[in-house]
Amino acid sequence: MAREHTKTYRAGISVIAWAASLTLFFPILWMVVTSFKSELDAFASPPVFLFFDWTLENYHIVQTRSDYFRHASNSVILSCGSTLLALLIAIPAAWAMAFAPSKRTKDTLLWMLSTKMMPPVGVLVPIYLLYRDTGLLDSRMGLVALLCLGNLPIVIWMLFTYFKEIPKDILEAARMDGATTLKEIVYVLAPMALPGIASTLLLNVILAWNEAFWTLNLTTSKAAPLTVFIAAYSSPEGLFWAKLSAASTLAIAPILVIGWLSQRQLVRGLTFGAVK
């Protein structure tokens, strides 16, 4: 009876998991299918799913009308640049909070996390004016700095959690052997926390890649990433669903491939230190 109950329970969990996965994946599938439709088929009622005239016209129009590779290169630069800058700041900060905490460390961590609860629109005007006066509007440097600062609290929190799982005795042994703080971080701490650092890096790249609010409000053409590329297919006359779907598919394809290839590393990092 116990085995049958366990099998039934596992089967039920599997069914629920598959149902949840298909529910989450269906909008992406519908978007990809719509990108191969004509605008007439995209607006058809009732909607058509597979039985229509498949076409690559939308992808041709999207690439002709907008320079996809320029927007994609901007997305890569902004995502990777902001992530590397965030790690350079967050690793020493998380090290100090994990291995040399003060009475205010917990308060500092909570304060940093609380900044993520503030709606970005609340500080849009002062940041826009600051960027306008400093010449950082529509610049990669300005967006890299802003994306870095926006995701920095999450990066520090994650690294702090991973570093806390590392025994202090190992770092003390390195100090006794004459290691400086920099060598301690680079040659001892970083290799031991590599799964956690890798998962933090991947998560930050995804967050920066998907950022739309700041990129839409602080860029026009030079530093415009793929989020601006997608928004170009919304006009006062209405939405061009087929072309919008093609643009969205091109925008999310790179990050989906990266996520799929690195899923094991991401899961390993997120569960780092969970089992002793």
Beta strands, then each sheet from edge to edge (+ up, - down):
strand 1: 234-235
strand 2: 238-239
sheet 1: 1+ 2-
end
